[in-house]
Amino acid sequence: MSTESPPDAAARRAFLSQIEALLSQSAIAWTSIEYRTLPIYKGVGLVVTAPGMPGEAHILAVSLYNRRAIDYVRFLGTGVPHYQLLIETEKGGSAGYCVSCDPTAIVLALCAWATSRHPPTKRALVPLNEHDLLPLRPRAMIQASIQQRAQVLLSRGVDRCGETMMGEFGLAHDSALPQLEQGLPTAARERLEEDLHHLASDLVLSHFPRQEDGRLPLGVTVLLASYESHLSQSRGRQMWLIALGRVRIGSGQVGAGSASGPYRFLRQVLRTAQPFPGGSCQFVPAAAR
């Protein structure tokens, strides 16, 4: 058991003590209830084991933002304090999960786990058949075509992350990029330049979300990386490097008309990646270093 204690360990213990008190009042003779530093979460958690049950339960004190984003590092921070229950099996798998601001709800879930005669078992997944894979074929063909084109260009000496490669795949930087870049601190601006230097156009295009027919959907934004900024921003927003798919320019018009562009970079979007007016945000792999 580690002797290190993060600065907010006292706050976490005080919050978790409500769970500890309720557990001591329950009818179950818990095998162990102890505070332990959990390296994977870099914070103190309450670890509980039950008689006759394999594995152990971890209860963490976390901060919740916008009802979705969980912060394991800062507590209390500016978010809403919540309990996160994770029940792990002996082999390290997951046997239960719960997030709540109500300590009673967490204890009820723990009691249900402790009194179950058999550990929860995972349901067997139905194997995929040929019909299930049909929607993936257009995307696979598009990705193969993109990679073949990229290999031809690379064989000609074209820089994979350069402007020429971007132009070949119909990608373009947003015209506001230089202006927005000035609003970044020096360290963030250097990191942005490094990220752009390693941003592979063929991978952005290959992994970008697509419709079943292979076309890029309207108004979809892909979050790539976030940066500190001197520019004033409303709460819950942050400066992001993004890839933006097809956009509607006016009535009945679509930017670039083709399925491959245009893309724009560096725009403020919701840091929690929740849908915002005019489009939706998604996380996908997009760059290679």
TORVEXLO-231797 format. One record per residue (C-alpha): x negated, y negated, z negated; residue in one letter. Coordinates in pm, 1 decimal, m for minus. Layout:
+----------+----------+----------+------+
!     east !    north !       up ! type !
+----------+----------+----------+------+
!        X !        Y !        Z !    A !
...
+----------+----------+----------+------+
This chain:
+----------+----------+----------+------+
!     east !    north !       up ! type !
+----------+----------+----------+------+
!      0.0 !      0.0 !      0.0 !    M !
!   m150.2 !   m329.0 !    112.8 !    S !
!   m231.0 !   m593.5 !   m145.8 !    T !
!   m201.1 !   m874.0 !    106.8 !    E !
!     99.4 !  m1096.9 !     59.6 !    S !
!    215.9 !  m1347.9 !    322.5 !    P !
!    312.0 !  m1697.9 !    200.7 !    P !
!    682.5 !  m1621.1 !    225.2 !    D !
!    660.3 !  m1284.9 !     42.2 !    A !
!    820.8 !  m1433.9 !   m270.7 !    A !
!   1117.2 !  m1564.0 !    m70.4 !    A !
!   1160.4 !  m1225.8 !     97.4 !    R !
!   1148.3 !  m1040.6 !   m235.3 !    R !
!   1404.5 !  m1275.5 !   m389.0 !    A !
!   1639.4 !  m1219.9 !    m94.3 !    F !
!   1586.5 !   m841.7 !    m91.0 !    L !
!   1638.0 !   m819.0 !   m468.6 !    S !
!   2013.9 !   m838.9 !   m405.0 !    Q !
!   1990.9 !   m510.8 !   m215.8 !    I !
!   1775.3 !   m359.9 !   m488.6 !    E !
!   2030.7 !   m456.5 !   m756.1 !    A !
!   2323.0 !   m306.0 !   m563.0 !    L !
!   2129.1 !     15.9 !   m498.0 !    L !
!   2056.6 !     57.9 !   m868.7 !    S !
!   2431.2 !     32.7 !   m938.2 !    Q !
!   2529.4 !    293.7 !   m679.9 !    S !
!   2609.3 !    655.3 !   m767.4 !    A !
!   2319.8 !    787.7 !   m561.1 !    I !
!   1996.0 !    886.5 !   m734.0 !    A !
!   1761.8 !    733.8 !   m479.8 !    W !
!   1428.0 !    912.2 !   m448.1 !    T !
!   1238.1 !    583.2 !   m428.8 !    S !
!   1301.0 !    211.0 !   m398.0 !    I !
!    986.6 !      7.6 !   m348.5 !    E !
!    856.8 !   m311.2 !   m191.5 !    Y !
!    595.4 !   m249.1 !     72.7 !    R !
!    408.6 !   m455.9 !    329.2 !    T !
!    516.0 !   m326.1 !    669.5 !    L !
!    227.2 !   m393.8 !    910.8 !    P !
!    438.6 !   m375.0 !   1225.0 !    I !
!    655.8 !   m663.6 !   1098.0 !    Y !
!    372.3 !   m839.6 !    909.1 !    K !
!    590.8 !   m894.4 !    605.2 !    G !
!    721.7 !   m743.7 !    283.8 !    V !
!   1017.8 !   m509.6 !    311.7 !    G !
!   1222.3 !   m285.0 !     85.1 !    L !
!   1159.3 !     84.6 !    155.9 !    V !
!   1421.7 !    335.4 !     39.6 !    V !
!   1424.6 !    715.3 !     50.0 !    T !
!   1718.9 !    941.0 !    m34.6 !    A !
!   1722.2 !   1292.8 !   m185.2 !    P !
!   1738.5 !   1564.7 !     77.5 !    G !
!   1717.6 !   1318.9 !    367.3 !    M !
!   1415.1 !   1309.5 !    597.9 !    P !
!   1261.6 !    978.4 !    690.1 !    G !
!   1303.8 !    646.4 !    513.4 !    E !
!   1500.8 !    323.8 !    536.8 !    A !
!   1335.4 !    m16.2 !    584.6 !    H !
!   1526.0 !   m329.6 !    482.4 !    I !
!   1372.5 !   m653.4 !    608.9 !    L !
!   1445.3 !  m1017.0 !    529.9 !    A !
!   1465.9 !  m1196.1 !    866.3 !    V !
!   1582.0 !  m1528.8 !   1007.4 !    S !
!   1847.0 !  m1523.5 !   1277.8 !    L !
!   1874.9 !  m1795.6 !   1542.2 !    Y !
!   2179.0 !  m1854.1 !   1763.4 !    N !
!   2327.1 !  m1526.0 !   1635.6 !    R !
!   2081.9 !  m1330.7 !   1848.4 !    R !
!   1710.8 !  m1414.2 !   1820.5 !    A !
!   1539.1 !  m1253.8 !   1519.1 !    I !
!   1230.8 !  m1413.2 !   1363.4 !    D !
!   1018.4 !  m1164.6 !   1166.9 !    Y !
!    734.9 !  m1408.4 !   1096.1 !    V !
!    892.0 !  m1709.3 !    923.9 !    R !
!   1130.1 !  m1679.9 !    632.2 !    F !
!   1345.7 !  m1862.2 !    562.1 !    L !
!   1246.2 !  m2095.5 !    846.5 !    G !
!   1529.2 !  m2291.1 !   1008.2 !    T !
!   1738.7 !  m1985.8 !   1088.9 !    G !
!   2010.6 !  m1807.2 !    893.4 !    V !
!   1877.0 !  m1544.7 !    647.1 !    P !
!   1987.7 !  m1189.3 !    728.8 !    H !
!   1908.1 !   m833.7 !    626.9 !    Y !
!   1788.3 !   m590.6 !    892.0 !    Q !
!   1820.6 !   m219.4 !    816.0 !    L !
!   1619.4 !     31.7 !   1014.7 !    L !
!   1641.3 !    401.4 !    927.4 !    I !
!   1347.6 !    599.7 !   1062.4 !    E !
!   1316.0 !    975.3 !   1102.1 !    T !
!   1013.3 !   1178.7 !    998.6 !    E !
!    884.8 !   1167.0 !   1355.5 !    K !
!    915.2 !    788.4 !   1376.9 !    G !
!   1238.6 !    780.7 !   1573.7 !    G !
!   1541.4 !    567.1 !   1493.9 !    S !
!   1833.6 !    714.5 !   1299.0 !    A !
!   2023.4 !    397.0 !   1215.6 !    G !
!   2025.5 !     20.2 !   1260.3 !    Y !
!   2223.2 !   m265.8 !   1106.5 !    C !
!   2189.0 !   m645.4 !   1078.4 !    V !
!   2405.1 !   m840.7 !    833.9 !    S !
!   2397.6 !  m1138.4 !    599.9 !    C !
!   2610.6 !   m936.4 !    354.5 !    D !
!   2403.4 !   m717.1 !    119.2 !    P !
!   2709.1 !   m498.0 !     53.0 !    T !
!   2729.1 !   m402.5 !    421.0 !    A !
!   2365.0 !   m292.8 !    416.5 !    I !
!   2411.6 !    m86.5 !     99.8 !    V !
!   2723.4 !     81.6 !    240.8 !    L !
!   2523.0 !    181.4 !    549.5 !    A !
!   2246.9 !    316.7 !    326.2 !    L !
!   2495.7 !    518.6 !    120.7 !    C !
!   2654.5 !    661.1 !    435.7 !    A !
!   2309.4 !    772.7 !    551.9 !    W !
!   2213.4 !    916.8 !    211.5 !    A !
!   2534.2 !   1120.0 !    176.3 !    T !
!   2543.4 !   1259.2 !    529.4 !    S !
!   2475.9 !   1631.7 !    523.4 !    R !
!   2275.3 !   1630.4 !    841.5 !    H !
!   2050.6 !   1359.0 !    985.1 !    P !
!   2207.6 !   1178.5 !   1279.6 !    P !
!   2129.3 !   1349.5 !   1607.8 !    T !
!   2095.1 !   1182.4 !   1943.6 !    K !
!   2347.4 !   1271.3 !   2209.6 !    R !
!   2210.8 !   1444.0 !   2515.2 !    A !
!   2211.3 !   1219.9 !   2820.5 !    L !
!   2388.1 !   1338.7 !   3133.4 !    V !
!   2125.0 !   1393.3 !   3409.4 !    P !
!   2137.9 !   1152.4 !   3702.2 !    L !
!   2259.8 !   1290.3 !   4031.3 !    N !
!   2203.2 !   1173.9 !   4389.1 !    E !
!   2514.7 !    956.2 !   4382.4 !    H !
!   2385.2 !    766.6 !   4077.1 !    D !
!   2066.0 !    679.0 !   4263.2 !    L !
!   2235.7 !    538.0 !   4574.5 !    L !
!   2255.4 !    178.1 !   4438.1 !    P !
!   1877.5 !    188.4 !   4375.7 !    L !
!   1784.6 !    268.5 !   4735.1 !    R !
!   1815.7 !    m86.8 !   4877.2 !    P !
!   1599.0 !   m223.6 !   4597.5 !    R !
!   1339.8 !     51.7 !   4643.1 !    A !
!   1322.5 !    m17.2 !   5017.9 !    M !
!   1284.3 !   m391.2 !   4954.0 !    I !
!   1008.7 !   m336.9 !   4698.1 !    Q !
!    823.8 !   m101.7 !   4934.3 !    A !
!    849.0 !   m358.0 !   5215.3 !    S !
!    718.7 !   m635.8 !   4988.5 !    I !
!    422.5 !   m427.9 !   4872.9 !    Q !
!    336.4 !   m324.0 !   5230.1 !    Q !
!    339.7 !   m689.3 !   5336.4 !    R !
!    127.5 !   m783.8 !   5034.4 !    A !
!   m132.3 !   m517.7 !   5116.7 !    Q !
!   m160.5 !   m645.6 !   5474.4 !    V !
!   m216.8 !  m1000.2 !   5350.3 !    L !
!   m468.2 !   m885.7 !   5088.7 !    L !
!   m661.2 !   m695.3 !   5356.3 !    S !
!   m692.6 !  m1026.1 !   5542.8 !    R !
!   m847.2 !  m1189.9 !   5238.2 !    G !
!   m538.5 !  m1382.5 !   5123.5 !    V !
!   m543.9 !  m1465.0 !   4750.4 !    D !
!   m264.2 !  m1268.3 !   4583.3 !    R !
!   m183.3 !  m1558.6 !   4349.9 !    C !
!   m254.1 !  m1844.1 !   4590.5 !    G !
!    m38.9 !  m2091.3 !   4782.0 !    E !
!    m71.5 !  m1898.4 !   5108.8 !    T !
!     73.8 !  m1583.1 !   4955.1 !    M !
!    356.6 !  m1788.2 !   4802.2 !    M !
!    441.0 !  m1933.4 !   5141.7 !    G !
!    440.6 !  m1590.9 !   5306.6 !    E !
!    706.0 !  m1471.6 !   5061.6 !    F !
!    913.5 !  m1790.5 !   5071.1 !    G !
!    822.5 !  m1909.2 !   4721.6 !    L !
!    764.3 !  m2274.8 !   4631.2 !    A !
!    680.3 !  m2480.5 !   4325.5 !    H !
!    943.1 !  m2723.8 !   4202.9 !    D !
!    868.0 !  m3085.4 !   4296.6 !    S !
!    905.5 !  m3187.6 !   3930.8 !    A !
!    628.2 !  m2952.1 !   3816.0 !    L !
!    343.9 !  m3210.1 !   3811.5 !    P !
!    553.8 !  m3458.5 !   3615.5 !    Q !
!    672.4 !  m3204.0 !   3359.8 !    L !
!    319.5 !  m3070.4 !   3326.6 !    E !
!    208.4 !  m3410.1 !   3193.1 !    Q !
!    444.3 !  m3360.4 !   2898.7 !    G !
!    249.5 !  m3059.3 !   2775.7 !    L !
!    m32.1 !  m3077.1 !   2518.3 !    P !
!   m380.8 !  m3011.3 !   2657.1 !    T !
!   m392.9 !  m2650.9 !   2531.9 !    A !
!    m47.0 !  m2573.1 !   2671.3 !    A !
!   m133.5 !  m2737.0 !   3004.5 !    R !
!   m449.0 !  m2526.9 !   3033.7 !    E !
!   m250.7 !  m2212.1 !   2954.9 !    R !
!      9.0 !  m2306.2 !   3217.5 !    L !
!   m261.9 !  m2353.1 !   3480.8 !    E !
!   m409.8 !  m2017.4 !   3385.2 !    E !
!    m67.1 !  m1851.6 !   3407.6 !    D !
!      0.9 !  m2002.4 !   3750.0 !    L !
!   m343.5 !  m1890.9 !   3863.6 !    H !
!   m250.0 !  m1530.3 !   3779.0 !    H !
!    112.5 !  m1537.9 !   3896.8 !    L !
!    146.5 !  m1279.2 !   4174.8 !    A !
!    415.8 !  m1380.1 !   4422.8 !    S !
!    479.9 !  m1024.8 !   4544.3 !    D !
!    549.0 !   m905.4 !   4187.4 !    L !
!    783.9 !  m1196.0 !   4116.1 !    V !
!    980.0 !  m1107.6 !   4427.5 !    L !
!    969.3 !   m730.3 !   4365.6 !    S !
!   1100.4 !   m748.4 !   4008.8 !    H !
!   1351.1 !  m1030.8 !   4053.0 !    F !
!   1713.3 !   m927.2 !   3975.7 !    P !
!   1913.5 !   m838.8 !   4285.4 !    R !
!   2268.9 !   m760.1 !   4387.1 !    Q !
!   2362.5 !   m409.0 !   4498.0 !    E !
!   2313.2 !   m507.1 !   4862.9 !    D !
!   1959.1 !   m626.0 !   4788.2 !    G !
!   2024.1 !   m999.6 !   4806.3 !    R !
!   1914.6 !  m1235.9 !   4530.7 !    L !
!   2213.1 !  m1351.2 !   4322.8 !    P !
!   2297.3 !  m1720.1 !   4297.7 !    L !
!   2179.5 !  m1918.6 !   3996.0 !    G !
!   1976.1 !  m1646.7 !   3823.5 !    V !
!   1679.9 !  m1772.5 !   3621.0 !    T !
!   1396.1 !  m1547.8 !   3504.6 !    V !
!   1198.2 !  m1657.4 !   3198.0 !    L !
!    823.7 !  m1606.2 !   3237.2 !    L !
!    645.7 !  m1794.4 !   2955.1 !    A !
!    714.0 !  m2074.4 !   2705.4 !    S !
!    498.2 !  m2377.0 !   2622.4 !    Y !
!    479.7 !  m2650.4 !   2362.9 !    E !
!    584.7 !  m2990.0 !   2495.1 !    S !
!    566.4 !  m3356.3 !   2394.6 !    H !
!    896.8 !  m3420.7 !   2572.9 !    L !
!   1199.1 !  m3464.7 !   2348.4 !    S !
!   1431.1 !  m3164.3 !   2356.5 !    Q !
!   1757.5 !  m3078.3 !   2188.8 !    S !
!   1764.1 !  m2807.1 !   1924.7 !    R !
!   1739.2 !  m2454.1 !   2056.6 !    G !
!   1569.5 !  m2557.9 !   2382.0 !    R !
!   1210.2 !  m2514.8 !   2486.7 !    Q !
!    986.9 !  m2573.4 !   2788.6 !    M !
!    965.2 !  m2257.6 !   2998.4 !    W !
!    790.1 !  m2146.1 !   3312.6 !    L !
!   1071.9 !  m1989.3 !   3511.6 !    I !
!   1150.5 !  m1833.2 !   3846.4 !    A !
!   1478.0 !  m1958.1 !   3991.6 !    L !
!   1655.2 !  m1763.2 !   4264.0 !    G !
!   1893.1 !  m1889.3 !   4530.0 !    R !
!   2065.2 !  m2216.1 !   4435.9 !    V !
!   2375.6 !  m2378.6 !   4577.7 !    R !
!   2277.6 !  m2716.7 !   4721.6 !    I !
!   2622.7 !  m2845.0 !   4808.0 !    G !
!   2964.8 !  m2727.7 !   4908.3 !    S !
!   2918.2 !  m2395.9 !   5085.2 !    G !
!   2539.0 !  m2436.8 !   5113.5 !    Q !
!   2277.2 !  m2209.3 !   4963.0 !    V !
!   1913.9 !  m2309.7 !   4917.8 !    G !
!   1675.6 !  m2146.0 !   5171.4 !    A !
!   1955.9 !  m1926.9 !   5304.0 !    G !
!   1742.4 !  m1611.6 !   5284.1 !    S !
!   1724.1 !  m1347.1 !   5013.7 !    A !
!   1370.3 !  m1439.2 !   4916.8 !    S !
!   1382.2 !  m1800.9 !   4806.8 !    G !
!   1345.5 !  m2060.0 !   4696.3 !    P !
!   1187.2 !  m2023.9 !   4352.2 !    Y !
!   1117.5 !  m2309.2 !   4114.9 !    R !
!    888.9 !  m2325.3 !   3815.9 !    F !
!    888.8 !  m2501.3 !   3478.4 !    L !
!   1230.3 !  m2604.2 !   3357.4 !    R !
!   1398.4 !  m2635.8 !   3020.0 !    Q !
!   1626.3 !  m2342.4 !   2945.5 !    V !
!   1777.7 !  m2191.2 !   2632.0 !    L !
!   1500.0 !  m2025.7 !   2439.0 !    R !
!   1733.5 !  m1740.2 !   2338.3 !    T !
!   1797.2 !  m1661.9 !   2705.9 !    A !
!   2172.9 !  m1698.2 !   2663.8 !    Q !
!   2379.0 !  m1790.0 !   2973.7 !    P !
!   2389.1 !  m2161.8 !   3045.5 !    F !
!   2606.2 !  m2365.7 !   3288.9 !    P !
!   2535.6 !  m2277.8 !   3649.5 !    G !
!   2352.0 !  m1951.9 !   3603.5 !    G !
!   2219.0 !  m1684.3 !   3373.5 !    S !
!   1881.4 !  m1600.8 !   3218.6 !    C !
!   1709.5 !  m1264.5 !   3221.8 !    Q !
!   1370.0 !  m1126.3 !   3118.2 !    F !
!   1179.3 !   m924.1 !   3378.2 !    V !
!    811.0 !   m846.5 !   3436.0 !    P !
!    682.3 !  m1102.8 !   3683.8 !    A !
!    308.9 !  m1157.7 !   3663.3 !    A !
!    m11.2 !   m956.3 !   3670.7 !    A !
!   m332.7 !  m1058.1 !   3502.0 !    R !
+----------+----------+----------+------+
